[in-house]
Amino acid sequence: MEFDVATAERQALVLLATAGQRLFVSVELIAGSMSVSYRSSDSSVQRVNAPGALSDGLWHHVVASITNTVCMLTKSRRSTNTI
């Protein structure tokens, strides 16, 4: 998934997607940084954090990709900070 976000909040649930009781993916702001949590194929919960703060009020582009048990999370500052 890809999305753009601008916020000054340090804690927030950005997205929660579930499929039954076992499968889920959540995208959160934790202490100002983006984090993705998901239940892997072995039923354990995995968390991946993107380095750097996102809660600076500027626009950022976030890309999260989960394939089987591998998760990639990247963020970059947008070149333009207008809506």
CYANA upper distance limits for C-alpha pairs under 8 A (distance plus 0.5 A):
  1 MET  CA     63 VAL  CA      6.34
  1 MET  CA     64 ALA  CA      5.83
  1 MET  CA     65 SER  CA      6.83
  2 GLU  CA     61 HIS  CA      7.74
  2 GLU  CA     62 VAL  CA      6.11
  2 GLU  CA     63 VAL  CA      4.98
  2 GLU  CA     64 ALA  CA      6.94
  3 PHE  CA     61 HIS  CA      6.37
  3 PHE  CA     62 VAL  CA      5.96
  3 PHE  CA     63 VAL  CA      7.30
  4 ASP  CA     59 TRP  CA      7.07
  4 ASP  CA     60 HIS  CA      6.03
  4 ASP  CA     61 HIS  CA      4.95
  4 ASP  CA     62 VAL  CA      6.61
  5 VAL  CA     59 TRP  CA      5.97
  5 VAL  CA     60 HIS  CA      5.91
  5 VAL  CA     61 HIS  CA      7.07
  5 VAL  CA     62 VAL  CA      8.11
  6 ALA  CA     54 LEU  CA      8.19
  6 ALA  CA     55 SER  CA      7.87
  6 ALA  CA     56 ASP  CA      8.21
  6 ALA  CA     57 GLY  CA      5.82
  6 ALA  CA     58 LEU  CA      5.65
  6 ALA  CA     59 TRP  CA      4.84
  6 ALA  CA     60 HIS  CA      6.78
  7 THR  CA     54 LEU  CA      7.81
  7 THR  CA     55 SER  CA      5.78
  7 THR  CA     56 ASP  CA      7.06
  7 THR  CA     57 GLY  CA      5.13
  7 THR  CA     58 LEU  CA      7.39
  7 THR  CA     59 TRP  CA      8.22
  8 ALA  CA     54 LEU  CA      8.42
  8 ALA  CA     55 SER  CA      4.88
  8 ALA  CA     56 ASP  CA      5.87
  8 ALA  CA     57 GLY  CA      5.23
  9 GLU  CA     29 LEU  CA      8.42
  9 GLU  CA     32 GLY  CA      7.41
  9 GLU  CA     55 SER  CA      6.10
 10 ARG  CA     29 LEU  CA      6.65
 10 ARG  CA     30 ILE  CA      6.76
 10 ARG  CA     31 ALA  CA      5.55
 10 ARG  CA     32 GLY  CA      4.53
 10 ARG  CA     33 SER  CA      7.98
 10 ARG  CA     55 SER  CA      6.27
 11 GLN  CA     28 GLU  CA      7.86
 11 GLN  CA     29 LEU  CA      5.42
 11 GLN  CA     30 ILE  CA      5.54
 11 GLN  CA     31 ALA  CA      6.45
 11 GLN  CA     32 GLY  CA      6.90
 12 ALA  CA     28 GLU  CA      6.14
 12 ALA  CA     29 LEU  CA      5.45
 12 ALA  CA     30 ILE  CA      7.53
 13 LEU  CA     26 SER  CA      8.05
 13 LEU  CA     27 VAL  CA      6.86
 13 LEU  CA     28 GLU  CA      5.02
 13 LEU  CA     29 LEU  CA      6.92
 14 VAL  CA     26 SER  CA      8.06
 14 VAL  CA     27 VAL  CA      5.86
 14 VAL  CA     28 GLU  CA      5.74
 14 VAL  CA     29 LEU  CA      7.67
 15 LEU  CA     25 VAL  CA      8.41
 15 LEU  CA     26 SER  CA      5.98
 15 LEU  CA     27 VAL  CA      5.52
 15 LEU  CA     28 GLU  CA      7.48
 16 LEU  CA     24 PHE  CA      7.77
 16 LEU  CA     25 VAL  CA      6.41
 16 LEU  CA     26 SER  CA      4.92
 16 LEU  CA     27 VAL  CA      7.06
 17 ALA  CA     24 PHE  CA      6.08
 17 ALA  CA     25 VAL  CA      5.84
 17 ALA  CA     26 SER  CA      6.89
 18 THR  CA     22 ARG  CA      8.50
 18 THR  CA     23 LEU  CA      6.21
 18 THR  CA     24 PHE  CA      4.77
 18 THR  CA     25 VAL  CA      7.07
 19 ALA  CA     23 LEU  CA      5.72
 19 ALA  CA     24 PHE  CA      6.79
 22 ARG  CA     39 ARG  CA      7.79
 22 ARG  CA     43 SER  CA      7.98
 23 LEU  CA     38 TYR  CA      7.99
 23 LEU  CA     39 ARG  CA      6.28
 24 PHE  CA     38 TYR  CA      6.04
 24 PHE  CA     39 ARG  CA      6.41
 25 VAL  CA     36 VAL  CA      7.56
 25 VAL  CA     37 SER  CA      6.19
 25 VAL  CA     38 TYR  CA      4.88
 25 VAL  CA     39 ARG  CA      7.52
 26 SER  CA     36 VAL  CA      6.13
 26 SER  CA     37 SER  CA      5.71
 26 SER  CA     38 TYR  CA      6.94
 27 VAL  CA     34 MET  CA      7.63
 27 VAL  CA     35 SER  CA      6.23
 27 VAL  CA     36 VAL  CA      5.07
 27 VAL  CA     37 SER  CA      7.09
 28 GLU  CA     34 MET  CA      6.33
 28 GLU  CA     35 SER  CA      5.69
 28 GLU  CA     36 VAL  CA      6.90
 29 LEU  CA     33 SER  CA      5.82
 29 LEU  CA     34 MET  CA      5.24
 29 LEU  CA     35 SER  CA      6.60
 29 LEU  CA     54 LEU  CA      8.46
 30 ILE  CA     34 MET  CA      6.94
 30 ILE  CA     35 SER  CA      7.20
 32 GLY  CA     53 ALA  CA      5.72
 32 GLY  CA     54 LEU  CA      6.05
 32 GLY  CA     55 SER  CA      5.48
 33 SER  CA     49 ASN  CA      7.63
 33 SER  CA     50 ALA  CA      7.03
 33 SER  CA     51 PRO  CA      7.40
 33 SER  CA     52 GLY  CA      6.66
 33 SER  CA     53 ALA  CA      5.31
 33 SER  CA     54 LEU  CA      5.91
 33 SER  CA     55 SER  CA      7.70
 34 MET  CA     49 ASN  CA      6.43
 34 MET  CA     50 ALA  CA      6.03
 34 MET  CA     51 PRO  CA      8.37
 34 MET  CA     53 ALA  CA      8.20
 34 MET  CA     54 LEU  CA      7.25
 35 SER  CA     47 ARG  CA      7.29
 35 SER  CA     48 VAL  CA      6.19
 35 SER  CA     49 ASN  CA      4.87
 35 SER  CA     50 ALA  CA      6.81
 35 SER  CA     73 LEU  CA      8.46
 36 VAL  CA     47 ARG  CA      6.08
 36 VAL  CA     48 VAL  CA      5.81
 36 VAL  CA     49 ASN  CA      6.98
 36 VAL  CA     64 ALA  CA      8.10
 36 VAL  CA     73 LEU  CA      7.91
 37 SER  CA     45 VAL  CA      7.25
 37 SER  CA     46 GLN  CA      6.01
 37 SER  CA     47 ARG  CA      4.76
 37 SER  CA     48 VAL  CA      6.99
 38 TYR  CA     45 VAL  CA      6.09
 38 TYR  CA     46 GLN  CA      5.93
 38 TYR  CA     47 ARG  CA      7.10
 39 ARG  CA     43 SER  CA      6.19
 39 ARG  CA     44 SER  CA      6.11
 39 ARG  CA     45 VAL  CA      4.87
 39 ARG  CA     46 GLN  CA      6.62
 40 SER  CA     44 SER  CA      6.15
 40 SER  CA     45 VAL  CA      6.65
 40 SER  CA     46 GLN  CA      7.12
 40 SER  CA     68 ASN  CA      7.68
 40 SER  CA     69 THR  CA      5.90
 41 SER  CA     68 ASN  CA      7.44
 41 SER  CA     69 THR  CA      6.96
 48 VAL  CA     71 CYS  CA      7.45
 48 VAL  CA     72 MET  CA      7.91
 48 VAL  CA     73 LEU  CA      7.38
 49 ASN  CA     73 LEU  CA      7.49
 50 ALA  CA     73 LEU  CA      6.37
 50 ALA  CA     74 THR  CA      6.41
 50 ALA  CA     75 LYS  CA      7.28
 54 LEU  CA     58 LEU  CA      8.36
 54 LEU  CA     60 HIS  CA      7.66
 58 LEU  CA     77 ARG  CA      8.11
 58 LEU  CA     81 ASN  CA      6.64
 59 TRP  CA     77 ARG  CA      6.71
 59 TRP  CA     78 ARG  CA      6.26
 59 TRP  CA     80 THR  CA      8.18
 59 TRP  CA     81 ASN  CA      5.93
 59 TRP  CA     82 THR  CA      8.24
 60 HIS  CA     75 LYS  CA      7.02
 60 HIS  CA     76 SER  CA      6.02
 60 HIS  CA     77 ARG  CA      4.83
 60 HIS  CA     78 ARG  CA      5.73
 61 HIS  CA     75 LYS  CA      5.99
 61 HIS  CA     76 SER  CA      5.78
 61 HIS  CA     77 ARG  CA      6.65
 61 HIS  CA     78 ARG  CA      6.59
 62 VAL  CA     73 LEU  CA      7.85
 62 VAL  CA     74 THR  CA      6.31
 62 VAL  CA     75 LYS  CA      4.89
 62 VAL  CA     76 SER  CA      7.19
 63 VAL  CA     72 MET  CA      8.38
 63 VAL  CA     73 LEU  CA      6.25
 63 VAL  CA     74 THR  CA      5.80
 63 VAL  CA     75 LYS  CA      6.83
 64 ALA  CA     71 CYS  CA      7.75
 64 ALA  CA     72 MET  CA      6.20
 64 ALA  CA     73 LEU  CA      5.02
 64 ALA  CA     74 THR  CA      7.11
 65 SER  CA     71 CYS  CA      6.13
 65 SER  CA     72 MET  CA      5.67
 65 SER  CA     73 LEU  CA      7.06
 66 ILE  CA     70 VAL  CA      6.17
 66 ILE  CA     71 CYS  CA      4.83
 66 ILE  CA     72 MET  CA      6.94
 67 THR  CA     71 CYS  CA      6.97
